[in-house]
Amino acid sequence: MKFNNRLTSLRKMNKLTREQLAQKLGVSYSTVSKYESGTREPDFKTLEEISVLFDVTTDYLLGKSDQPHLTEGEAFEEFRHSEELKRWYKKLPESSEEDLLRLKKVWEAFKEFDE
């Protein structure tokens, strides 16, 4: 999800108008409107202020993590040790040959990228 969608969702979940959010951030209504439409992005300082205001990580705001309170690395570690991954791994041998070949291609692409 993109920053503009995350910001809009957070603003609405917190029952703030664009004007109220603008006041809290010390920016104009027009600036908030542009953030939400995706035609403008905040500077680092404002991004941090938004993060603090809504009690979420900047990784979440930027779409790097789907967990509002976890960084990208923390979210990966949580996934790595999750029951969901363990269940998926146990079912892997039952997958179709076609699915396994696709998975192998993805794995090979990751290995090439990492090298």
C-alpha positions in Angstrom: 0.0 0.0 0.0 1.3 3.5 -0.9 2.0 6.3 1.6 -1.0 8.3 0.4 -3.4 5.5 1.1 -1.9 4.7 4.5 -2.1 8.4 5.5 -5.7 8.7 4.5 -6.7 5.5 6.3 -4.9 6.5 9.5 -6.5 10.0 9.4 -9.9 8.5 9.0 -9.4 5.8 11.6 -8.4 8.6 14.0 -11.5 10.6 13.0 -9.5 13.6 11.9 -10.4 16.0 9.1 -7.7 17.1 6.7 -7.8 20.5 8.3 -7.2 19.0 11.8 -4.3 16.9 10.5 -2.8 19.9 8.8 -3.0 21.9 12.0 -1.4 19.0 14.0 1.5 18.8 11.5 1.9 22.5 11.0 1.2 22.4 7.3 -1.6 23.7 5.1 -4.8 21.9 4.2 -3.6 21.9 0.6 -0.4 20.1 1.6 -2.3 17.3 3.4 -4.6 17.1 0.4 -1.6 16.6 -1.9 -0.1 14.0 0.4 -3.4 12.0 0.3 -3.8 12.4 -3.5 -0.2 11.2 -4.0 1.0 14.3 -5.8 3.3 15.3 -3.0 5.3 13.5 -0.3 6.4 14.8 3.1 9.9 15.6 4.0 11.7 13.4 6.5 10.8 15.6 9.5 7.1 15.6 8.6 7.2 11.9 7.9 8.5 11.3 11.5 5.9 13.7 12.9 3.1 11.6 11.1 4.7 8.4 12.5 4.6 9.8 16.1 1.2 11.3 15.7 -0.4 8.0 14.6 2.0 5.8 16.6 3.2 3.8 13.6 6.6 3.1 12.1 7.9 5.0 9.1 8.3 1.6 7.4 4.5 1.2 7.8 3.8 4.6 6.4 6.1 4.0 3.4 4.6 0.5 2.7 7.7 -1.4 3.6 5.9 -3.2 6.4 2.3 -4.2 6.8 2.7 -4.2 10.6 2.1 -0.7 12.0 4.4 -1.1 14.9 7.1 -3.3 13.3 10.0 -2.3 11.0 10.5 -4.2 7.8 13.2 -6.3 9.5 11.1 -7.0 12.6 8.1 -8.0 10.4 10.3 -10.4 8.5 11.7 -12.0 11.7 8.1 -12.4 12.9 7.1 -14.0 9.7 10.2 -16.2 9.7 9.2 -17.7 13.0 5.5 -17.8 12.4 3.2 -20.8 12.6 1.9 -19.8 9.1 5.3 -20.4 7.6 5.7 -23.7 9.4 2.3 -24.9 8.1 3.2 -23.8 4.6 6.6 -25.6 4.8 4.9 -28.8 6.0 2.5 -28.7 3.0 5.2 -28.0 0.5 5.8 -31.6 -0.5 2.1 -31.9 -1.3 2.3 -29.1 -3.9 1.9 -29.7 -7.6 4.9 -30.1 -9.8 4.0 -26.9 -11.5 3.9 -25.0 -8.2 7.2 -26.4 -7.1 8.9 -25.5 -10.4 7.6 -21.9 -10.0 8.8 -21.8 -6.5 12.2 -23.1 -7.6 12.5 -20.3 -10.2 11.6 -17.7 -7.6 14.2 -19.1 -5.2 16.9 -19.1 -7.9 16.0 -15.5 -8.7 16.4 -14.6 -5.1 19.8 -16.4 -4.9 21.0 -14.5 -7.9 19.8 -11.2 -6.5 21.6 -11.9 -3.2 25.0 -12.7 -4.8 
